[in-house]
Amino acid sequence: MQPVSVITFGELLLRLSPDWAAQRASLFVGGAEANVAAALATWGNPVAYISKAPDNGLSRQVLAQLEAVGIQTDRMLWGGDRIGAYYLAQGADLKHAEVVYDRKYSSFSEIKPGTVDWDALLGHAGWFHWSAISPALNKDAAVICREVLEAATRKGMTISTDLNYRSKLWQYGQSPLDVMPALTQYCHVIMGNIWAANMMLGTPLNQEAVNENTKEAYLRAARESAQAIVQQFPKCDRVAFTFRFSSAPTHNLYYAVYWKDGELYVSRQYETNEVVDRVGSGDSFMAGLIHANLNGYTEQQTISFAAAAAYSKLFRTGDFNLTAKESIAQLM
């Protein structure tokens, strides 16, 4: 295994975007944690990705796509029958396009507890990233997450998570509140939004501030939520929240905050009416946070870079954000 700075862990997915009128579809390689890895690699950070895929030609072609953007795949697990997929139409109604998952019986979702030497797989790396999508798949996946988080903790890695909430997952009788607090206790960096923190971690949500619906009120709610998170999860010393609002299919208003050492740092506010593809924007933000932490950015530079990275993804088709860091710095 080649030494890397970061390891990301999650389900490898194929995205199919049908164009029914033309009777064709675009195919993209993705998955939240693969998206994070792709951005980190693009910005020059040595990064490896761990997932599980069937041992066949399609999987090797998919991994070649990961390797082409600089992601190390030598820690991949092999076995099972299929790579999971999801369907998301492109075109006129980007905002309301429905995501349809086809992930059941995927190789990743069928990893069994006690079958992987995670300590060996996590060698020669300092940062481990996972997201709330993985434990949403099934009970075994939640156990697997605990196994790998315990291994990362034993190895002294910095651990980050994205509180991704997917309403169409979490269908196996457990709610996020049943699972996520126990897993999040391992994390040093927690990213999401104030609503996801409330839903997944049980931290208070200032409904009065939400009802006020002003930036000032949202920043107040973010400060309260971040304080609650660091109190509830003693290992966590960095919290980031994004705020994304959309009033039309190609409209997006965006800003983000970063909490560290009792201070709340706020990004600039972005707005566009020319969104091309929303998929992966949050993953770009997460990658920006990790990149900034690895490369000695100040707290203000950290949130500025992460928010600009997220915004830049809105103008790129596909799941990966391959925007150069120099272009993101110009957006800052």
Disulfide bonds with the S-S distance in Angstrom:
none
